[in-house]
């Protein structure tokens, strides 16, 4: 399973739509140039309604916390 994001509008999808589909279908869609691969974390955040900026800041805070625990 792969996560892909629409980067160009089509008659069926808007820009920014993220879907999770099987690898073969994902590869075919990405080759068209209308879709690009995205990390699963971005798909989960999009599904929950979290913006990418919030997700990145949360990941940075998590990394900082992990570093503090190791010291």
KACORTA-V650849 format. One record per residue. RES is the residue in one letter. PHI is phi as a letter, one per 20 degrees, with the letter a starting at -180 (NA if undefined). D_LAST is the distance of its C-alpha to the last C-alpha in Angstrom with 2 decimals. Layout:
res->RES phi->PHI d_last->D_LAST
res->RES phi->PHI d_last->D_LAST
This chain:
res->X phi->NA d_last->37.23
res->X phi->c d_last->36.25
res->X phi->d d_last->35.58
res->X phi->c d_last->37.74
res->X phi->c d_last->38.37
res->X phi->f d_last->41.76
res->X phi->d d_last->41.81
res->X phi->c d_last->45.58
res->X phi->f d_last->47.90
res->X phi->c d_last->50.42
res->X phi->f d_last->53.12
res->X phi->d d_last->50.93
res->X phi->c d_last->47.45
res->X phi->d d_last->45.96
res->X phi->f d_last->43.27
res->X phi->n d_last->39.73
res->X phi->f d_last->40.64
res->X phi->d d_last->38.11
res->X phi->c d_last->39.39
res->X phi->d d_last->38.17
res->X phi->c d_last->40.83
res->X phi->f d_last->41.41
res->X phi->f d_last->40.58
res->X phi->f d_last->44.19
res->X phi->f d_last->45.13
res->X phi->f d_last->41.95
res->X phi->f d_last->42.73
res->X phi->f d_last->46.29
res->X phi->f d_last->45.32
res->X phi->f d_last->42.76
res->X phi->f d_last->45.45
res->X phi->f d_last->47.72
res->X phi->n d_last->45.46
res->X phi->e d_last->45.35
res->X phi->c d_last->42.04
res->X phi->b d_last->38.61
res->X phi->f d_last->35.73
res->X phi->c d_last->32.74
res->X phi->f d_last->29.51
res->X phi->f d_last->29.78
res->X phi->f d_last->27.14
res->X phi->f d_last->29.58
res->X phi->f d_last->32.42
res->X phi->f d_last->30.72
res->X phi->f d_last->29.90
res->X phi->f d_last->33.50
res->X phi->f d_last->34.90
res->X phi->e d_last->33.10
res->X phi->n d_last->34.13
res->X phi->e d_last->30.76
res->X phi->f d_last->31.06
res->X phi->f d_last->29.18
res->X phi->f d_last->27.64
res->X phi->f d_last->26.22
res->X phi->f d_last->24.88
res->X phi->f d_last->23.14
res->X phi->f d_last->21.58
res->X phi->f d_last->20.39
res->X phi->f d_last->18.86
res->X phi->f d_last->17.05
res->X phi->f d_last->15.72
res->X phi->f d_last->14.63
res->X phi->f d_last->12.75
res->X phi->f d_last->10.98
res->X phi->f d_last->10.16
res->X phi->f d_last->8.93
res->X phi->f d_last->6.54
res->X phi->f d_last->5.33
res->X phi->f d_last->5.50
res->X phi->f d_last->3.82
res->X phi->f d_last->0.00
